[in-house]
Every structure is written in structure tokens, then in C-alpha cells.
Amino acid sequence: MGVLVVDNASTDGTEERLVECGVGRRLPIDYLRVQRNGGGAEGFHYGVARGRERDVDWLWLMDDDCEPAEDSLERLLSCPRASDPEACALTPLVKTPEDQVLPLNRGWLRPRWFRSPIVGLAPSDYTRTELALDFTSLVGPLVRTSAARALPPPRRDFFIWFDDLEYFSRLTRLGSLWLVPASVMYHKDPRQLVGLGFRSLWAEFATGYPFAQLWKRLYGLRNLIYCGRRDGYLTAGRAASFAFVSAVRGLLFESHRVRTLRLTILYAGQGWRGVFRNVPPARWGEVAHERRPAAWVQRESLGYHEPVDEPVRRLPVTAEASAP
């Protein structure tokens, strides 16, 4: 047992804080630094790739903004599906720090017009002992290591959003994915849907993204369209209707409206063609002033031909911890 921390080129003293906090006194901490910030998808790509090399039965995956309940892992490992070799992954219920369930972090995929194909949990699902799912976010799933070894890790060129959808669509071809509602993971993302009613959905839809953060929505649109086409729940017509709604959202609620419309069309088309061009977030704002945004995105996007991870290092235990 141990912890592998993947650091996406942070500049906030993450490594030093890990050494100073003393966690290594209780559990071995391995540190994997990535040479650039290639998004959460690249972090999970290298985390799973290195984790599956270890002599462990399970990989517990989580982002930096989530925190498990004290008994979360215990409840996952003690559920009946943990001993079922056909179960390739177990996943806890996701809640806000205020204890509200986040229904879109787990669910099913259904063909729909003008709407996301993601169908989230209903309140009746929260009380089930276990529930078979189509997908789970990477907020706390427990993946059987033998299944993780049998297929490539999450795709790093997704950058952010729906890399989990793509990964678990492949993983569930090997076995089943189960929600264990008795196990809880808290997610500290400030922008999350806690309800699936019209009012909640409209409020989220009408909250635009500042242009400097628009890359998140565009990468998500592209990634979801790619997954839907590949796995058959988005036809060309459904994908176009979904992209149309995204374009309307940009025109109504976001800045640089014409530029946002052009970029929405660009990224929707990339998703349909399976093209992944990611501009680093720190540079995204520059596209607002480019005369040819498509050419600029192509020119400035990250490359994925070479690995960007450094060797894994065991973090030292502090001097205080090593004293008798």
C-alpha cells in the first residue's frame, strides 16, 4: 500500500509541503512530476500508467479537490462486489462538503437530442446498496489493477473533462462498474450541479464562462462528441444539435460572442473528427485577439508524441519522523 502523487508542473511548493506535512511517517509517498501542466487528463494518464506497475490489487483514483470520508475505502473494499472478479471498478457516492449529492458524477449514457447524453443519479439511487453504472467521474473510483493493466490508461490528449467517460467506456468492456452509495467522496469544485431539475439546469446553462476559462467548456464539448461518436450514442444529427445548444449558450451568456461561436464550431468539429488540440490555459486568452483563431490553436497546441513525465521518486521522511 502507498500513495502516488502526480504533480502537473505546479509552482506552489507541493513537493516541499508533502515532505513537511509528515504523511510519509504513516504511508510511503511516491512523487511523480510532469514537466508541464497538460491538464487533469495527463495527470491521470501517468498516475494510472505508473500505478498499474505496482504489486497492488486496486488503484484508488482521485483529483486534488476531493476528499474521502474516513470510512470510504473500507466500505468500498467490504462491499460484495469487491470479491466479484467481474467487477472492474467500484465507486463511491460524490457529495459537496455541505453533504449534498452531486448526481452527474455517476450515471448512464443515453442517446438524446439537444441535450447531453449523460443521465445522472436520481434520489432513489442514493439509498441502494449497489447500482450498476455506465460511467463514473475520476472523483474516487477504485479500479481493479488487473483491469487497468489490460488496456491503455486515460488519454492525456483530452486535457480536461470526459477523460473519465472515455476511460471507463473502455474499462467496462472488461467488466462491470458499481456504485456503492454507502461510501462517500467529497468534491470541493465550486461549480457543480446539485440538482437535475429545470431550474438548476437553466441556472448552470445561463452562467457563462469568462473567455480566459472558455477552454474548459470547449475541450469538454469536443471530448464528449468524440466519445459519443465512437461509442454510438451520438449520431451526426444528435452531435450537431448538442453543439448548437452550446453555440447558443455562448452567444447569449459569454463574452467575445462571435469569437466564441467560431471556437465552438471549431472544437465540435474536432470532436467529430477525433482531433485534439489543446492550448495551455495560461495562453488561452491570446486567442481573443487572433485574426485566425483556428490557425493559432493549431500552431500553439501541445504535442503528445513524446512522454513528459519524470522518474518516480520516494519522498524522504522528515528528520523528526526518523528519530526514535
Residue pairs with C-beta under 8 A, 6 or more apart in sequence:
1 27
1 56
2 27
2 28
2 29
2 30
2 54
3 23
3 27
3 28
3 29
3 30
4 30
4 31
4 32
4 47
4 50
4 51
4 312
5 14
5 18
5 29
5 30
5 31
5 32
6 32
6 34
6 43
6 44
6 46
6 47
7 14
7 15
7 31
7 32
7 33
7 34
8 34
8 36
8 37
8 38
8 39
8 40
8 42
8 43
9 33
9 34
9 35
9 36
9 37
10 37
15 31
15 33
15 315
18 24
18 29
18 31
18 315
19 315
19 316
19 318
20 318
22 318
22 320
22 321
23 29
24 315
24 316
24 317
24 318
24 321
25 317
25 318
25 321
28 314
29 314
29 315
30 312
30 313
30 314
30 315
31 312
31 313
31 314
31 315
32 46
32 47
32 50
32 309
32 310
32 312
32 313
33 309
33 310
34 42
34 43
34 46
34 308
34 309
34 310
35 308
35 309
35 310
36 42
36 280
36 302
36 308
37 280
37 281
38 156
38 159
38 278
38 302
38 308
39 156
39 158
39 159
39 160
39 219
39 278
40 63
40 138
40 159
40 160
40 163
41 154
41 155
41 156
41 157
41 158
41 159
41 160
41 163
42 156
42 159
42 308
44 61
44 138
44 153
44 154
44 163
44 164
44 167
45 153
45 154
45 155
45 156
46 153
46 156
46 309
47 61
47 153
48 59
48 61
48 143
48 148
48 153
48 154
49 153
50 309
50 312
51 59
51 145
51 148
52 59
52 145
52 148
52 149
52 153
54 145
56 145
57 144
57 145
58 77
58 142
58 143
58 144
58 145
59 142
59 143
59 145
59 148
60 73
60 140
60 141
60 142
60 143
61 138
61 140
61 141
61 142
61 143
62 68
62 138
62 139
62 140
62 185
63 138
63 139
65 187
65 188
65 189
66 94
66 139
66 140
66 185
66 186
66 187
66 188
67 185
67 186
67 188
68 92
68 140
68 184
68 185
68 186
69 92
69 183
69 184
69 185
69 186
71 183
72 92
72 140
72 183
72 184
72 185
73 142
73 183
75 92
75 180
75 182
75 183
76 82
76 90
76 92
76 142
76 180
76 183
77 142
79 90
79 129
79 130
79 178
79 180
79 182
79 183
80 130
81 87
81 90
81 130
81 176
81 178
81 180
82 90
84 176
85 175
86 175
86 176
87 144
87 175
87 176
87 177
87 178
88 143
88 144
88 147
88 171
88 172
88 174
88 175
88 176
88 177
89 136
89 141
89 142
89 143
89 144
89 147
89 168
89 171
89 172
89 175
89 177
89 178
90 141
90 142
90 177
90 178
90 180
90 183
91 106
91 133
91 136
91 140
91 141
91 142
91 177
91 178
91 179
91 180
92 140
92 141
92 179
92 180
92 181
92 183
92 184
92 185
93 101
93 106
93 126
93 179
93 180
93 181
93 182
93 183
93 184
93 185
94 101
94 102
94 105
94 106
94 137
94 139
94 140
94 184
94 185
94 186
94 187
95 101
95 102
95 184
95 185
95 186
95 187
96 102
96 186
96 187
96 188
96 192
96 194
97 186
97 188
100 194
101 121
101 123
101 126
101 194
102 187
102 192
102 193
102 194
103 120
103 121
103 122
103 193
103 194
103 195
103 196
104 118
104 120
104 121
104 193
104 196
105 120
105 136
105 137
105 139
105 187
106 120
106 121
106 133
106 135
106 136
106 137
106 179
107 118
107 119
107 120
107 121
107 133
107 134
107 135
108 118
108 119
108 133
108 134
108 135
109 117
109 118
109 119
109 134
109 135
109 165
109 169
109 228
109 231
109 233
110 117
110 119
110 233
111 117
111 233
111 234
111 235
111 238
112 238
113 237
113 238
113 241
114 241
114 242
114 244
114 245
115 242
115 245
116 224
116 242
117 224
117 228
117 233
117 234
117 238
118 135
118 165
118 224
120 193
120 196
121 179
125 131
125 179
125 181
126 181
127 181
128 179
128 181
129 181
129 182
130 178
130 179
130 180
130 181
131 178
131 179
131 181
132 176
132 177
132 178
132 179
133 177
133 178
133 179
134 168
134 169
134 172
134 177
135 164
135 165
135 168
135 169
135 177
136 164
136 168
136 177
136 179
137 164
138 154
138 163
138 164
138 167
139 185
139 187
140 185
141 164
141 168
141 177
143 171
144 175
147 171
147 174
147 175
148 171
150 174
151 170
151 171
151 174
152 170
153 167
154 163
154 164
154 166
154 167
155 163
155 166
155 167
155 276
156 304
157 276
157 278
157 304
158 166
158 219
158 223
158 276
159 219
159 276
159 278
159 302
160 216
160 219
160 220
161 216
161 219
161 220
161 223
161 224
162 220
162 223
162 224
162 227
163 223
165 223
165 224
165 227
166 223
166 226
166 227
168 177
169 227
169 230
169 231
171 177
191 204
191 207
193 200
193 201
193 204
194 200
205 249
205 253
206 252
206 253
207 253
208 249
208 250
208 252
208 253
208 254
208 255
209 216
209 217
209 254
210 255
211 254
211 255
211 256
211 259
211 260
211 285
211 288
212 281
212 284
212 285
213 281
213 284
214 254
214 260
214 263
214 284
215 278
215 279
215 281
215 284
217 246
218 263
218 264
218 266
218 267
219 267
219 278
221 242
221 243
221 246
221 264
221 267
221 268
221 271
222 267
222 268
222 270
222 271
222 276
223 271
224 234
224 242
224 271
225 234
225 239
225 242
225 243
225 268
225 271
225 272
226 271
226 272
226 274
227 234
228 234
228 238
228 239
229 239
229 271
229 272
229 274
230 274
234 242
236 272
239 268
239 271
239 272
240 268
243 264
243 265
243 268
246 264
246 268
247 261
247 264
247 265
250 257
250 260
250 261
250 264
251 257
251 260
251 261
254 260
256 288
259 287
259 288
259 293
262 293
262 294
263 287
263 293
263 297
266 293
266 294
266 297
269 275
270 276
270 277
276 304
277 297
277 298
277 301
278 301
278 302
279 287
279 297
279 300
279 301
279 302
280 302
283 300
286 296
286 300
287 293
287 296
287 297
290 296
